[in-house]
Amino acid sequence: MAPSAVLQKPGVIKDPVIAALFSTKDPEVRYQDLREIGHGSFGAVYFAYDKENEQTVAIKKMNFSGKQATEKWNDILKEVSFLNTVVHRHIVDYKACFLKETTCWLVMEYCIGSAADIVDVLRKGMREVEIAAICSQTLDALRYLHSLKRIHRDIKAGNILLSDQAIVKLADFGSASLVDPAQTFIGTPFFMAPEVILAMDEGHYSDRADIWSLGITCIELAERRPPLFSMNAMSALYHIAQNDPPTLSPIDDASEQPEWSREFVEFIDKCLRKPAEERMSAEECFRHPFIQKPRPSDTIQELIQRTKNMVLELDNFQYKKMRKLMYLDETEGKDGSESNGGGPAHDDLDFHGNEPHSIGRAGDSASSRSASLTSFRSMQSSGGGGGPAGLLVSTNLTGAMDNVHGTRLRSRNMSRGAFENEMKGVKTHLNRVKDARQNDFEEKLQVELDEEVVRYRRQQLNNLHALEERLDDEEVNVQERQMDTRHGLLSKQHEMTRELEMQHLNELHSMKKRHLETQHEAESASQNEYTTRQQEELRKKHAMQSRQQPRELKIQEAQIRKQYRQVVKTQTRQFKLYLTQMIQVVPKDEQKELTSRLKQDQMQKVALLASQYESQIKKMVQDKTVKLESWQEDEQRILSEKLEKELEELLVYQKKQKATLEEQIQKERTTLEERINARRALLEQKILEEREQMAEMRRLKKEQIRDRHSQERHRLENQFVRTGSTSRSSGGATNSSSIQMAM
């Protein structure tokens, strides 16, 4: 925040904090050679030399008198306080501040100009790489300001300065806000963000307003003018607030400037989002690909040097133009004075003065004028009496001779009639001498004029021949370039055709391989399905046989058990009969013991018999089962061998098919490569033949042109010889007759 103070009037400082911002010394003593380099509503900016520090500075003089003096004074305090608290490489350096009467002298580092000055001098927009370089350093300054919660609020090309060391400096903080967010309606209309325009009605705005102004500045640097520049300020403000954001205009002539890159268009689009929250921050802008894209380190230095060269050319042009105007003014003044005074000086001035600076008339050529000028100067310097000066000399000579002869005749005391006759004779003689000398002069002038014409026609013929040769070379070069372009297109077509044919063949081979693999997979699946089905049928058959076997075994087991029961019944009857007989034989006290012993024997016999029958049944079942399993195993083995053999045969067949396909593919590939190589050889042969034909055509054209030029030179020389002999003969006859008349 700027320090606040209660002032009785602007410029009267009571607060020591504010007083510390200003120096009490006289700035006119310290700074000299003040020259105005710019001005605006705030005041004027001067170039000056600081004697104390021995360096060049820029001084911004701001007057705070008159109407709205308090507001002006507060703006001065705000800007001085702002500059006094910010220090950054890309912000203009603050040197000192002075108060002199009602003017504030704000001293800052001197910069050679602004980005807007460069665009105006170059008369065209900057290149993308130059815009990116300037925006990169500007964003570095904006990142610093926004980190301090400050808003510049007047970003534009006119406030982006460049130092002689190619460093971008952000300047003009008179509109800056010391708080973020802000609400004041301030700034340059064409660069104001929509939320700044609507701030008085809809609330505050943030530092994203500077990002909008930066996007408009990019368009200004690219197109020389910001969007809506043709409108008045109020219409532009309404358009910005109500309509869609502006965009870059398309390039009209792509030969002079390439199309805008995708990164540049995207950068401006993200800077000019109408909702402020959708815009990039200064940090995001700085990290955008358009800003971070590699570029030469001397981009800004080269731009400054190019601008300096353009300024130098403009200064030289203006200097030459002023010199020409001054010379024309001087010439017109001399012409006027000589027309009043008369005399030969007018001819001499017109000859030596006007000719080198005259503008060529229609039908004249610079070479003819310069050659004629050289010949005339040589004639005049040799004392040959050429031109108007020579005629003037002969006329004066005639008058002098008249005076001499008249004096002689009067001294002889001749009569008036004789004197007049003698005077007539003398005048006749003098006229003859004058005519003879005039004829000599005209003949000499004609000879030199003929020589000048000969030189001129030779030079013109040589120029014409050189032009014809150059045009012919250019025509042949164009034909060669066209031929090279055609050959390049044919080679490219050949390569593209080759790639397409190879791609088509590869796709065809891939499709054949996929088809064969699919076929083999289907055959393998069918074989596996067949194997599974055969094994399943065999398993079902064996299961059915296994289910039928227990029934037969049970029948036989039932028969054996029936036989066993009959045997047990028979033995039981026999045992009972034997027991009855034995009881009758043995005494009564032994009968019980005998009965018990016999029963035990009987039970052992029955148990032994039962075990024999059980073992017989088990053996029978085991024999039957063993026979069934061995038969099933044999049948299973036979089926497995059969299936394995069929699978091996299928694999062999498939392998043979694969080998056949690979052989066919290799053969087709070889055939295609041979066809492509043959076509390439024919194309190269055709290209070689066309190049040889072009070289032969160039040679024949040069020979034809040389022959034709030689013939034209020969005809011209013959014409000169004929014309020269005729003129010399006619000149000789005229000369002899003139001499005889003079005698």
ROFI-996706 format. One record per residue (C-alpha): z, y negated, x; residue in one letter. Coordinates in steps of 0.1 Angstrom, whole numbers, plus 2048, in hexadecimal, padded with zeros to 3 digits. Example, Ala and Ser with C-alpha at 12.3 -4.5 7.8 and 13.67 -1.06 7.14 Angstrom:
84E82D87BA 84780B889S 
% end
This chain:
800800800M 7F97DC80CA 8187C9812P 8217B27F5S 82D78F7F9A 8347717E3V 81C7567EFL 81C7327E4Q 7F67317EAK 7DD7477FCP 7E0745822G 80473A822V 81775782FI 83D75B82CK 84078182FD 84378B854P 8327AD84CV 81379A840I 81678185CA 81579E876A 7F27A6869L 7E3785875F 7E0775897S 7EA75189AT 7D17498B6K 7B17368B1D 79474F8AEP 77A7368B8E 7897348DBV 78875A8E0R 7677628D0Y 7467518D9Q 7207558D2D 72675B8ADL 70576489BR 70376E877E 6F6792872I 6FE79784DG 70E78882EH 71979180BG 7307877EFS 74E78C806F 742773820G 72D778840A 72E78F85EV 728781881Y 71F78F8A3F 7367818BEA 7427868E1Y 76778C8E8D 76F779908K 79178890BE 7867AD909N 7637A6916E 7527B98FAQ 73C7B48DCT 74D7B38BAV 7447AD896A 757792883I 75A79385DK 762770850K 77177082DM 77974F81CN 79674F803F 79372C7F5S 7857207D4G 7857347B4K 7977557B4Q 7A874D7D5A 7C67627CDT 7B07817C6E 79C77B7E6K 7BC7787FAW 7CA7987ECN 7A97AA7F3D 7AB79D817I 7CF7A981BL 7C67CB80DK 7A97D0824E 7BB7C4843V 7D97DA83BS 7C27F7835F 7B07F3856L 7D07ED869N 7DD80F85ET 7BF826862V 7B2832883V 79584B885H 77785189AR 75F84C87DH 77082D86EI 76780B87BV 781800895D 7987E388BY 79C7CA8A7K 7B07AC89AA 7B379487DC 7B576D87EF 7BC752865L 7AA73186AK 7AE71884EE 7A272A82ET 78E745840T 79976784CC 78877486CW 78979A86BL 77E7A788DV 7707CA890M 75B7DF8A8E 7367D68A9Y 71D7EF89BC 6F87EC89FI 6F17F0879G 6F580485AS 6E382284DA 6D380C832A 6C67F584ED 6B581385FI 6A581E83FV 6987FB839D 68A7F885CV 67981A85CL 66B814839R 67083882FK 68C850828G 69F863843M 69A88784BR 6B28A283FE 6C08A8861V 6C8883866E 6D8881843I 6ED89F84BA 6F889086DA 70286F85DI 71488083FC 727898857S 73887B869Q 73D867849T 74E885839L 764888857D 771865850A 77486C82AL 78988B832R 7A0875845Y 7A385B82AL 7A787480EH 7C3885822S 7D5864821L 7D08627FBK 7B88457FER 79683F7EEI 77A82A7FDH 7698237DBR 74A8137EBD 73882E7FEI 713825803K 6FA82381FA 7027FE825G 72680782DN 71D823845I 719813867L 70C821888L 7178188AAS 7018178C9D 7118378D4Q 7038498B5A 72584B8A4I 72784687EV 74182C873K 74E82884FL 753803847A 75B7EA82CD 77D7F381DF 7807D5806G 77C7EC7E8S 7928087F5A 7AF8157E1S 7D081B7F2L 7DB8347D7V 7CC8547C9D 7C58567ACP 7B98337A4A 7AD821785Q 79C800790T 7787FA786F 7697F17A8I 74B7FA7BEG 7267F67C1T 7167FE79EP 6FB8167AAF 71482B7BEF 73182C7A6M 73C84D798A 73D852772P 763855771E 766834784V 750823769I 76583274DL 78682E75FA 79181074AM 78D82472AD 794848734E 7AD847750G 7AF84C775H 79885A78FY 79D86C7B0S 78D86D7D3D 7708817C4R 76185F7BBA 75985B7E0D 74687D7DFI 7308707C3W 7288517D7S 7208667F5L 70887B7E0G 6F685A7D5I 6F684E7F9T 6E486F803C 6C98677E9I 6C78437F6E 6C384F81AL 6A886880FA 6948517F7E 69D82E805R 6AC8237E4R 6C98317CFP 6C183F7ACP 6BD825790L 6B78097AAF 69B7FA794S 6B47F4777M 6CD7D8774N 6F17DF77CA 6FE7E3758M 6E17FA74ES 6E880F76DA 70D812765L 70581D741Y 6EB83674EH 704845767I 71F84874DA 70A857731Q 6ED86B741N 6EA889758D 6F088577DP 6D287A793P 6BF8927A9T 6A88907C7L 6848877BFS 6698A17C9P 65589A7E9I 63388B7E0D 622891802D 62E8B2812A 6188AB831S 62D88D83BE 64F89B831Q 65A8BF829P 66A8C8808E 68F8C3804W 6A28E280FS 6B78F77F7R 6D78EE809E 6D08C8806F 6C88CB7E1V 6E78E07DBE 6FD8C87EFF 6F28AA7DAI 6F68BE7BAD 71A8C77C2K 7228A37CCC 7138967ACL 7258AC792R 72E896775K 7518A6770P 76589A78EA 7788BB790E 7578CE795E 74D8B97B4R 7558C47D7M 7718B57EBS 76A8A380CA 7768C381EE 75E8D980AE 7428C180FC 7488C1835F 7478E7835R 7278E981FH 7098FB830P 6F58DB82EF 70E8C9844I 7168E785BQ 6F28F1861K 6EA8EF886P 6D78CF891R 6CF8BE8B2P 6ED8AB8C1S 6D888B8C7D 6CB8898A3T 6DC86789CI 6D485A8BFQ 6AF8628B9E 6B0851897L 6BF8318A6I 6A68318C3Q 6898368AAR 696818896T 6998038B5K 67580B8BEN 66A80189BM 67D7E089DV 66E7D98BFL 64B7E08B1E 6517C9894L 65E7AE8ABD 6407B18C2N 6297AF8A3F 63A790896Q 6397818B9Y 6147878BCK 60E77A899K 62175A8A1M 60E7568C2R 5ED75A8B0K 5F7740895L 6027288B0M 5E272C8C3Y 5CD7278A3L 5E170789CD 5DB6FA8C0E 5B67038BET 5B16F189DE 5C26D28ACG 5AB6D28CAK 58C6D78B5D 5956B98A1G 59B6A38BFS 57B6AE8D0E 5666A98B1S 5726858B1N 56D67E8D6G 54D6938DCG 54169F8FEG 53C6C090FP 5616C9910A 55E6D68ECH 5446F08F7D 5596FB914D 5796FF8FFL 5667118E4D 5577288FFF 57772F912H 59072C8F7G 5837398D6N 5717578E1E 58D76D8EEP 5A37678CFH 5887668B4S 586780898I 565794898G 54B78B87ER 5387A486AA 51E7B587FG 52E7AD8A1D 53E7C68B6S 55B7C18CEA 5487D08EBS 5297B98E6S 53F79A8E4R 5537A3903S 5337AB916A 52278B90BS 541777914L 541787937T 51C77F93DS 52075B931F 53D755947R 52A763965S 50D74C95EM 52372E95BQ 53773697AS 51673A98FS 50B716987G 4EA721976G 4EB70695CG 4EE71E93FG 4F871791BG 4FE6F590CP 50E6E892CA 4ED6F093FG 4D96DE925L 4F06C0927L 4EC6BF94DV 4C66BF94AS 4C66A4930T 4DC68D946N 4C5694964L 4A6689950T 4B7668946G 4C166296AA 49D668976M 49065095CD 4A7635969N 49C63B98DV 47763A986H 47B61A971G 48C60998DT 4716129A5R 45460698EL 4665E5987R 46A5E09ADS 4445E29B2R 43C5C399DN 4235D6987M 4145C9967S 4245D3946R 4065E993CG 4055FA95EA 42A5FD95DF 42A60D93BE 40E625946N 42162E965E 440633950M 42D64A939K 42165F956G 444661964V 45266B942K 43768593ET 43F693961H 464693959L 45E6A4938N 44A6BF94AR 4666C4963V 47F6C6947K 46A6DF934D 4656F4953A 48A6F495BR 4926FB936Q 479719937N 489725957D 4AB723947F 49F735927E 48E75093CE 4AD756951K 4C2756931L 4A976F921Q 4AA78593FV 4D078693FE 4D078B91AL 4B87A891DD 4CE7B7938E 4EC7B3922E 4D97C3905V 4CF7E091CV 4F37E5927R 4FF7E3903Y 4E57FB8F6R 4EC813912R 51181090BQ 50B8158E5Q 4F58338ECL 50F842903N 52A83C8E9N 51484B8CEL 50E8698E4H 53286D8ECA 53B86A8C7L 5208848BEE 52E89C8D9E 5518968CDR 54889B8A8L 5348BA8B1D 5518C88C5D 5698C08A8E 5518D0890E 54E8EF8A6V 5748EE8ABN 5798ED885V 56190A881Q 57491D89CE 59591588BR 58692186AQ 57994087BM 59B94688BD 5AC941869T 593959859R 599972875H 5BE96E871G 5BB97484CL 5A5992852L 5BE9A086BS 5DA999853K 5C79A9836Q 5C09C784DH 5E59CA855E 5F09C6831M 5D69E0826T 5E29F7841R 6069F3836E 5FC9F8812L 5E8A1881AE 604A25830M 61DA1D815Q 608A2D7FAH 603A4C810L 628A4E818N 631A4B7F3E 617A667EBL 625A7D806H 648A767FBS 63EA7E7D7M 62EA9F7E2K 64DAA87F6K 663AA07D8R 64CAB47C1H 64DAD27D9L 673ACF7DDE 677ACD7B7T 660AEB7B4Q 674AFF7CEH 694AF57BEE 687B0079CA 67BB217ABE 69DB267BDS 6AFB1E79DA 69AB3778AS 69FB527A4Q 6C5B4C7A4N 6C4B4D77EE 6B1B6D77FY 6C9B7C799T 6E7B71784T 6D7B80765R 6D0BA1776Q 6F3BA4784Q 701B9B762E 6EDBB5751E 6F7BCF76AL 71CBC5767R 719BC8741K 709BEA745K 725BF675CH 73FBE8745A 730BFB728M 72FC1A73CQ 753C14746S 75DC10721R 74BC30717Q 75CC45732Q 780C44725P 775C53704R 767C72714E 785C7572BL 79CC7270DK 78AC8E6FBI 78CCA5719Q 7B0C9B71FE 7B8CA36FAA 7A8CC56FFQ 7BCCCC71EI 7DCCC170ER 7D4CD76F0K 7CFCF4707Q 7F0CEA718Y 803CEB6F7R 7F5D0D6EEQ 7FFD1B710V 822D0C70BV 825D1C6E8K 81AD3D6F6T 833D3C712Q 84ED306FAT 848D4F6E4R 848D65702Q 868D5570EF 879D5B6EDK 86FD7F6ECL 87AD84710Y 89BD72709L 8A1D886EAT 89BDA76FFQ 8B1D9C71BM 8CED93703I 8CCDB56F5Q 8CEDC4718V 8EADB0729V 90EDAF71EP 91AD95706K 92FD8171FD 910D7D735E 8F8D74719Q 901D4F719K 8FCD4C73EE 8DCD5F73CL 8CFD4B720T 8D7D2B733S 8C6D37753R 8A7D43740L 8A3D2372DK 8A5D1074EQ 88AD2675DD 876D2173EQ 879CFB740M 86FCFC765Q 850D1075DK 846CF9740V 84BCDA757A 837CEA772L 81CCF375AL 81CCCF74CA 819CC176FS 7FCCD7776Q 7EACCC757Y 7F1CA875EE 7E4CAB781S 7C5CBC773Q 7C0C9F75AI 7C5C85775K 7ADC9678CK 793C99771M 796C73769V 795C6B78EQ 776C80793D 765C70776K 76EC4D781T 763C527A5V 741C5F799K 73CC41783L 746C2779DE 730C367B8S 712C367A1W 719C12796Q 71DC077BBE 6FCC177C4D 6EBC067A7E 6FBBE57B0Q 6F0BE97D5R 6CCBF17CAI 6CBBD27B4L 6DABBB7CFS 6C0BC77E9E 6A4BC17D0K 6B1B9E7C8L 6B6B957ECE 693BA17F4K 684B8C7D8E 698B6D7E4L 68CB72808E 668B747FCE 66DB547E8L 67BB42806L 65FB4D81CV 646B41802Y 657B207FFQ 658B1B825K 633B23826K 62DB0980BQ 641AEF81EK 62EAF683EA 60DAF382CT 618AD281CL 623AC483EE 602ACE84DE 5EFABD831Q 605A9D834I 5FFA9C85AQ 5DAAA1854K 5D8A8583AE 5ECA6D850R 5D5A7486ET 5B6A6E858T 5C5A4D84BL 5CDA4186EE 5AAA4987AE 59BA3685DR 5B2A18863I 5AAA18889N 585A1A881A 5889FD869R 59D9E9883R 5839F089DA 5679E4886L 57B9C587EL 5829BD8A3E 55D9C38ABQ 5539AB88FK 56D99189CI 5609948BFL 53C9918B4E 54497289FE 5569628BDR 5389698D3E 52195A8B9Q 53893C8B7M 5389388DDA 51293B8DEE 50F9228C1M 52590A8D4R 51090E8F4R 4EF90A8E1L 4FC8EB8CFK 5078DB8EFK 4E68E38FFE 4D38D48E1Q 4E98B58E1I 4E58B1907R 4BF8B5904D 4BD89D8E7R 4D38838F8H 4BE886918S 49F880903Q 4AF8628F2E 4BA853914R 497859921H 487848903R 49F82B906L 49982792BE 473828925N 47780E90AQ 48B7F8922F 4707FC93DV 4547F2924R 4687D6916T 4737CA938G 4507C9947S 4427B7929T 45D79D929S 45A79894ER 43579494CS 43877C92FS 45476A941G 43F767961G 42275994FA 43773F93ET 44873695EN 427731971S 41971B955S 438706954S 43770197AI 4126F7979Q 4196DE95DM 4376D0971A 4216CC990M 
% end
